[in-house]
Amino acid sequence: MSLTGAGCVESTAANARLPDTRLRPDTMNYELEQVARSQLARNEKLLWSGQPRGGVRLRASDALFIPFSLMWGGFAFFWEATVLQQGAPGFMALWGIPFVLVGIYVILGRFFVDAWMRSRTYYALTDQRAIIISGLFSQQVKSLPLRTMSDITLKERADGSGSIVLGPSSGPYSWFAGSGWPGTGRYQPPTFEMIENVRNVHTILRDAQASTGAGGA
């Protein structure tokens, strides 16, 4: 058993054709593997496990959201400061507080919430399904059978990292993927997001899917 990037790969006939980019067994993340194995059925074989990249990350959508958040926050801060300076009734000051809090969140807070959520997200790929384990305060497990999976999209960066989208595009909502904007996550397709050696993982996924007799897109 060996590690591919940030994930663990189990040697099987399905991935025997993979390029030799795997690391030594002593570099395996056993804690990550244990989280993945805790979700397996009795006859299920773990092929890969991984996590998104950690830390604060900018996304392509931030080219739009950062200017918007600065305008929103700037207006909210100006409103609240003006109300306080002019001695307006207390109701007016209270009215502006939620907008100030939202402004703080969209300017700064959402980046740290996104990083925290990624630190508590785990991915696993077995010979039967793809698994996404996530949740800040309670664990949520999403299971996607390989046999019925379609519309698999590989998004690769120049450094070999990237994402694998495990479902059809969400259209205009795809711009909100990982943005941290409240309520937008429900519209996003399941994704192995920001993983290392994404092409290797994609190959393992497609080989495993082919072994089930599925013909994903």
C-alpha positions in Angstrom: 0.0 0.0 0.0 1.4 3.5 -0.8 0.5 7.1 -1.0 -0.3 9.2 -4.0 0.1 12.9 -3.2 -2.1 13.6 -0.2 -3.9 10.3 -0.6 -3.3 6.6 0.0 -3.4 4.1 -2.9 -3.9 0.4 -2.6 -2.2 -1.6 -5.3 -4.8 -3.5 -7.3 -5.1 -4.8 -10.9 -7.4 -1.8 -11.5 -4.6 0.7 -11.0 -1.6 -1.4 -12.1 -1.4 0.8 -15.2 -0.9 4.0 -13.3 2.3 6.0 -13.8 4.9 5.3 -11.1 4.4 8.6 -9.1 3.6 6.9 -5.8 5.5 7.6 -2.6 7.2 5.3 -0.1 4.9 3.4 2.4 6.5 5.3 5.3 5.0 8.5 4.1 1.4 7.2 4.3 -1.1 9.2 6.3 -2.5 6.4 8.4 -5.0 8.7 10.3 -6.5 9.6 6.9 -6.7 6.0 5.9 -8.4 5.0 9.1 -11.1 7.7 8.6 -11.7 6.3 5.1 -11.7 2.6 6.2 -14.2 3.4 8.9 -16.8 3.9 6.2 -16.1 0.7 4.2 -18.5 -2.3 3.9 -17.2 -5.7 4.6 -16.4 -6.7 1.0 -15.2 -3.2 -0.1 -11.6 -2.4 -1.1 -10.1 1.0 -0.5 -8.2 2.2 -3.6 -7.4 5.8 -2.6 -8.0 8.3 0.2 -7.2 11.9 0.5 -8.1 15.4 1.6 -8.3 18.8 0.0 -5.3 21.1 0.3 -5.2 23.0 3.5 -5.0 26.7 4.4 -6.5 29.8 3.0 -7.0 29.5 -0.7 -8.1 31.9 -3.4 -10.4 30.7 -6.2 -11.2 31.9 -9.7 -14.6 33.2 -8.4 -12.8 35.5 -6.0 -12.0 37.8 -8.9 -15.7 38.7 -8.7 -16.5 38.1 -5.0 -13.6 40.1 -3.5 -14.6 43.4 -5.1 -18.3 42.7 -4.3 -17.5 41.9 -0.7 -15.4 45.1 -0.3 -18.3 47.2 -1.7 -20.8 45.4 0.6 -18.6 45.7 3.6 -17.5 49.3 2.9 -21.2 50.4 2.6 -22.2 48.6 5.8 -19.2 50.0 7.8 -19.9 53.5 6.4 -23.6 53.3 7.3 -22.9 52.1 10.9 -20.2 54.7 11.5 -22.4 57.5 10.2 -25.4 56.4 12.4 -23.2 56.3 15.5 -21.5 59.6 14.8 -24.8 61.4 14.2 -26.4 60.0 17.4 -29.3 58.4 15.5 -31.9 56.4 17.4 -30.7 53.1 18.8 -32.9 51.2 16.3 -30.9 52.6 13.4 -27.6 51.5 15.0 -29.0 48.0 15.7 -30.4 47.8 12.1 -26.9 48.1 10.7 -25.2 45.5 12.9 -26.3 42.4 10.9 -25.0 44.1 7.7 -21.6 44.8 9.3 -21.3 41.2 10.5 -22.1 39.9 7.0 -19.5 42.3 5.6 -16.9 41.0 8.0 -17.8 37.4 7.0 -17.7 38.0 3.2 -14.5 40.0 3.3 -12.5 37.8 5.7 -14.4 35.2 7.6 -15.5 33.1 4.6 -11.8 32.3 3.8 -11.2 30.8 7.3 -14.5 29.0 7.3 -13.6 27.4 3.9 -10.2 26.4 5.2 -11.7 24.9 8.4 -14.3 23.0 6.3 -11.6 21.6 4.1 -9.5 20.5 7.1 -12.5 18.4 8.2 -13.2 16.9 4.7 -12.0 13.4 3.7 -12.3 11.6 0.4 -12.2 7.9 -0.3 -12.4 5.9 -3.5 -13.2 2.2 -3.3 -13.9 -0.5 -5.9 -17.6 0.3 -5.5 -18.1 3.9 -4.8 -16.8 7.4 -4.1 -17.1 8.7 -0.6 -17.1 12.3 0.8 -16.9 12.7 4.5 -17.5 16.3 5.7 -19.1 18.4 8.4 -18.0 21.1 10.9 -20.0 20.0 13.9 -21.4 16.6 12.8 -20.1 14.1 10.3 -21.9 13.8 7.0 -21.1 11.0 4.6 -22.0 11.2 0.9 -21.8 7.9 -1.0 -21.7 7.8 -4.8 -21.9 4.4 -6.5 -19.4 4.1 -9.4 -21.9 2.0 -11.4 -24.4 4.9 -11.7 -21.9 7.8 -11.8 -21.8 10.0 -14.9 -20.5 13.4 -16.0 -17.1 13.1 -14.4 -15.1 16.2 -15.0 -11.3 16.5 -14.4 -10.0 20.0 -13.6 -6.2 20.0 -13.4 -3.8 22.8 -12.5 -0.3 23.3 -13.8 1.2 21.8 -10.6 -0.8 18.6 -10.9 -3.3 19.4 -8.3 -7.0 19.9 -9.1 -10.5 18.7 -8.6 -12.7 15.9 -9.9 -16.4 16.9 -10.2 -18.6 13.8 -9.7 -21.8 14.9 -11.3 -23.4 17.3 -13.8 -22.5 21.0 -13.7 -24.6 23.3 -11.5 -24.6 25.9 -14.2 -24.3 29.5 -12.9 -24.0 28.2 -9.3 -20.7 26.6 -10.2 -19.2 30.1 -9.6 -20.1 29.8 -6.0 -18.2 26.5 -5.4 -16.2 26.8 -2.2 -16.9 30.5 -2.0 -18.3 30.2 1.5 -21.4 32.2 0.6 -24.3 30.9 2.7 -26.8 28.5 1.1 -24.8 28.0 -2.1 -23.2 24.6 -1.2 -26.5 22.7 -1.7 -26.4 23.5 -5.4 -22.9 22.2 -6.0 -22.2 18.7 -7.4 -20.1 16.3 -5.2 -16.4 17.0 -5.8 -13.0 15.7 -4.9 -11.7 19.2 -4.4 -8.2 20.6 -4.4 -6.5 17.2 -4.3 -2.9 16.4 -5.2 -2.0 14.3 -8.3 -5.5 14.7 -9.5 -4.9 13.0 -12.9 -3.7 9.8 -11.1 -6.8 9.8 -8.9 -9.0 10.3 -12.0 -7.3 7.3 -13.7 -8.0 5.2 -10.6 -11.6 6.3 -10.6 -12.2 5.5 -14.3 -10.4 2.1 -14.0 -12.5 1.2 -11.0 -15.6 2.4 -12.7 -14.8 0.3 -15.8 -14.3 -2.8 -13.6 -17.9 -2.4 -12.4 -19.2 -2.5 -16.0 -20.2 1.2 -15.8 -19.7 3.5 -18.8 -19.4 6.9 -17.1 -19.1 10.1 -19.3 
